Amino acid sequence: MTDRIAAEPPASDTPSPADQYVGDPAVRAEWDARYADRGQLWSGRPNGALVAETAGLTPGRVLDVGCGEGADAVWLARGGWDVTALEVSGVALERAAGHARDVGVTVRWVHAALTEAPLPPASFDLVSAQYPALLRTPDAAAERALLAAVAPGGVLLLVHHAGMHTRQADDSGFDPADYVWPAMVAALLTEDWLVEVDETRPRVMPDGGAGAHHTDDVVLRARRLR
């Protein structure tokens, strides 16, 4: 992490495609193209594991990592959470902001890669990463950024598609070895963390949207003790 995380990002519910993106331009372009290819990429419904795992939590400050078109961020905001939502795609952020305006909630949108984002450290009561596409690096930068964002007493909730990490690279260029999976984050947890959930379970299926064919989730929920 760098000294850029010291300042809190400004609140905004109107991200612009011309805003100052922080991160690899090639990654932004890849995800912009993916979103632009369809009028709506995801189901528009909050992720089932997020709904289940936050049922007993008191709303506070939450970071939604890889917020996409904003379904989770808007659902959290409607539930009383103070939401910061992070996304690399400007196309997705514009859709997310429109969704938030439509239902009358405020979300702080951050157009950046997780490892480059201007986020205040150790300040979120919940860090939610639902099926994130976090690139793996030798220094485990993305894994460490997830953990660094959680406040003492707060929770990291990381959910991913079960079995993906064991697949071989395919013809589309997708190679699971390039990405961060829950076990990699779990391996970095120290005695400062309490693992509350680490399991594979049937996925609560959305109605449509990319990824609907995946049937099982890996759910990692860990609480930072200090």
N, C-alpha and C positions, 0 to 999 in steps of 0.2 A: 504494500500500500504506500501511497505517496502523501505529501503534505496537502494535496488537493482535497483530501477528505475532511479537512478540519472545518470547513464552512458548510452550513446547511444549504441545500439547493433551494432556489427560490420557488415558491408555490406558483403553479400555473395550471389552468384548466384549458388552455388554448395553445398546445404545442404547434409549432410551424415546421413545415418541411425544410425551411431555410434556417432553422435554429442551429446552434453550435453543438453539433454532435461530438461526443468525446469517445473515441475508440477507433478501431480499424475500419477505414472506409469500405474495404472490400466486404467485410462482414455486414455492414449496414446495407450495401448494395444488394448482397445476396438475399437478405431478408425482405428488403423493400420489394424486390422482384417477386418473391414468393407471395407476399401479401397482395401485390398489385395484380397478380394473375387471377385472383378470385375476389368477388365482391365481399365475401365473408369467408374467412379461413376456418374459424373455430365455431363451436356450437352456440356461443353467446350465453351459456349457462356456467355458473361457478363450478369448479372442480369438486367432485364428490368427496375426495379425501380431505380437502381443505374444509369443507362444510362439517364433516364428521370430527376432525381433529381440533377445530376451534370452538366446538359446542360448549366446552366448559371453561373457556378462557375469558377473562375480563378484557374488554376492548381497550387498546392503548395505541401505541405507535407501531405501525406495521410497514415492512418493506416487501413489496410484491416484485420478485425478481423475474424478469421476462414476462411482463404483463400482457403482451400480445394486444388483442382488441379490447381488453379491459374488463372482461366479465368478472374475474375475481376481485379486481380493485374496486369496482362499483359495488359488488356484493358486500365487501368488507366495509366500505364507506357507509352504506345503508345500514349496516349493523353497528355503527358508532365508532368504528376505527378511524384513526388519523392516518391516512394512507399516503405513502410514497410509492410510486409505481415506476419501475425501471424497464426500459425497452431499447433495443438497438434500431428497430425499424421506425422511421418517421411516418410511414404509411399506416402502420399499426397504431401508433400513438394518436394520430389524427382521428382514427375511428374510435379509439378508446375515449378520447376527450369528448367526442360527439355523444357517445353513449352516456358519459357522466353528465353532460349538460342536459340530455333528454330526461334524465330522472332526477336532476336537481341536487347532485352531490358534488363535493369538492375533493379533488385528488391532486397531489403534487406529482407532476410528471417529470421524469428525468430521462433525457435522451442520451444514453451512454451505455457502454459495456460495463459489466459489473466491476471488473478490475480497474477501470479508469474513472468510475463515477465519483462525483463530489459528494460523498455521503458522510455524515457525522459518525465517527466510530462508536461502537458499543452503546447504541442509543435506541435500538428498536426492540419493543417487547415481543414482537413476532417477526421473523424473517421467513417468508413463504416462497419456496421455489418449486413450482409445479411443472414437471417435465421440462426443466431448463436445458437449453442447448449451450452449455458452458464448455468452452474449449480447454482441453487439458494442456498443461505446461509442466516443464520439469520442476519448477519451484512451487507447484500446486497453488498458483496465485488465485484461481477462482474459488477453490475449496477454502482457502484461508480468508478470502474476502467475505464469504458467507458467514463464517464463524465470527469474524471481527465485527460484523454489523450488529450482532445480538447483544443486548444490554444484560448486565447481571440480573438473574431472575427471569430472563426472557427465554423464548423458545425458537429453535430452528426447526422448520418443517420442510423436509425435502422429499418429494414424491417423484417417482419415475416409472417408466414401463418395465415390468419384470422381464428378465432374460435378454434385454437388449445388449448388455455388456459382453455377452458371450458370442454374439453373431459375428460373422465374417464381413469384410468390406464387400459392398455390392457394386453393380455396374453404374449406379447413379453417382458414385463417388463418396457415398456415406460409409465411414469407417468408425465403428464404435470405439476403437482405440484412441480416437481423436478427442473424445468427450469425457466429461466428469460424470461419474455414477455414484449413487449413495454410499456404496462401500468405501469409496475413496475418501469421502468426507468423514464417515464413521471412524476410519483409521486414524484420523487426526485428533479425535476427541481425547482430552486429557482428564485428569481427576477433577478438573474444574467443571465438568459436564456430567449430567445424569441422562442416560438414554432411557426415555420413557416408552418409546415404540421403535422396534426395528423388525419389520415383518413383511411378508408378501401376502397380499389379500386380493380377492376379486375386486375388480374395478367397478365403480358406479358409472355406468355407461352414459355418455351424453347423447342427446338426440342430434346425430349428424356431426359434421365438422371433421377436419383432418385428425387422424389418430384414433377415430372411433373403433377401429378394428382391434385395438389392444385390449386384452381382457383382464390382465392382472397388474397390480401396482406393487412396487416396493415403497414402503412408507418408513421414513426415518424421522423420528421426533425426539429432539434432545433439548434439555433445559440447561442453560448456563447458570451454574451455582455462584460463581464469583468472577 
